[in-house]
Amino acid sequence: MKKLIGIVAVGFVISLAGWASAADMGTSGSTEMGAPAGGAAAAAEKAKEGAAARTIKGEVLKIDGENYLVKDATGKEVKLHVSSETKKEGDVKVGDKIEAQADASGHATSIKSAKSAH
């Protein structure tokens, strides 16, 4: 009986090692057919980024190039990076009330002046 339990335990450990190896192969950059990986991995990464997206509403305190400092409704100062890739609605200036969508790193995916939000 002990021998049977030992064999089952060894089999279980070997199967776990196989699963871990298969998971590593899935993120190695290529698939079994030699095509680049990324379909599922890229989708998972996008989903993770989407989950981290947040809405920031507040007043623009300072604009320094592509960096905006916004005071949100709770009084907290939030830094936003607004690049050429950011979807912009309206002309945002210091003192304006804005609404922005930003990812976890603080990059604004969209920003609009509260004037253009009405």
C-alpha positions in Angstrom: 0.0 0.0 0.0 2.8 2.4 0.9 4.5 1.5 -2.4 1.3 2.4 -4.4 1.0 5.7 -2.6 4.6 6.5 -3.3 4.2 5.7 -7.0 1.0 7.9 -7.2 2.9 10.8 -5.5 5.8 10.5 -7.9 3.5 10.5 -10.8 1.7 13.6 -9.5 5.0 15.5 -9.1 6.1 14.6 -12.6 2.8 15.8 -14.0 3.2 19.1 -12.2 6.7 19.5 -13.7 5.3 18.8 -17.1 2.5 21.4 -16.7 5.1 24.0 -15.5 7.3 23.3 -18.5 4.3 23.6 -20.9 3.4 26.9 -19.4 6.9 28.2 -19.9 6.9 27.1 -23.5 3.6 29.0 -24.1 5.3 32.3 -23.2 8.7 31.7 -24.9 7.9 33.7 -28.0 7.0 31.0 -30.5 4.3 28.4 -30.9 4.6 24.7 -31.9 4.1 25.6 -35.5 6.9 28.2 -35.4 4.6 31.2 -35.6 5.1 34.0 -33.1 3.3 33.6 -29.9 1.3 36.4 -28.5 -2.3 35.7 -29.4 -3.4 34.5 -25.9 -0.5 36.2 -24.1 -1.2 39.6 -25.8 -4.9 39.3 -25.1 -4.2 38.5 -21.4 -1.9 41.5 -21.2 -4.5 43.8 -22.8 -7.1 42.5 -20.3 -4.8 43.2 -17.4 -4.1 46.8 -18.7 -7.9 47.3 -19.2 -8.6 46.2 -15.7 -6.1 48.8 -14.4 -7.6 51.7 -16.4 -9.1 54.4 -14.3 -11.1 57.6 -14.8 -9.6 60.8 -13.4 -11.8 63.9 -13.0 -10.3 67.1 -11.7 -8.7 70.5 -12.3 -5.5 70.9 -14.2 -2.9 72.5 -11.9 0.1 72.4 -14.2 1.1 71.4 -17.7 4.8 70.7 -18.3 5.2 69.4 -21.9 3.4 66.0 -22.0 3.1 65.9 -18.2 -0.1 67.1 -16.6 -0.7 67.6 -12.9 -4.4 67.2 -11.9 -6.1 67.7 -8.6 -8.8 65.2 -8.4 -12.2 65.4 -6.5 -10.6 64.0 -3.3 -7.9 66.7 -3.4 -5.2 64.2 -4.4 -2.6 65.4 -7.0 -2.4 62.9 -9.9 0.3 63.0 -12.6 -0.8 62.2 -16.2 1.3 61.6 -19.3 -0.5 63.0 -22.3 1.2 62.1 -25.6 0.4 62.3 -29.3 -1.3 58.8 -28.8 -3.8 60.3 -26.3 -7.2 60.9 -27.7 -7.9 64.6 -27.0 -11.3 66.4 -27.0 -11.2 70.1 -26.6 -8.3 72.4 -25.8 -7.1 71.6 -22.2 -5.4 74.4 -20.3 -4.3 75.0 -16.8 -7.3 75.7 -14.6 -9.7 73.6 -16.7 -11.8 70.8 -15.3 -11.0 67.6 -17.2 -12.0 64.0 -17.4 -9.3 61.5 -18.4 -8.9 57.8 -18.9 -5.5 56.6 -17.7 -3.7 53.2 -17.5 -1.9 51.9 -14.4 1.3 53.7 -15.4 -0.4 57.1 -15.5 -0.5 57.4 -19.3 -3.8 59.1 -20.4 -5.5 57.2 -23.2 -8.1 60.0 -23.5 -8.6 63.4 -22.0 -11.3 66.0 -22.5 -12.1 69.4 -21.1 -15.2 69.5 -19.0 -16.5 72.2 -21.4 -16.5 69.7 -24.3 -18.0 67.0 -22.0 -21.4 68.8 -22.0 
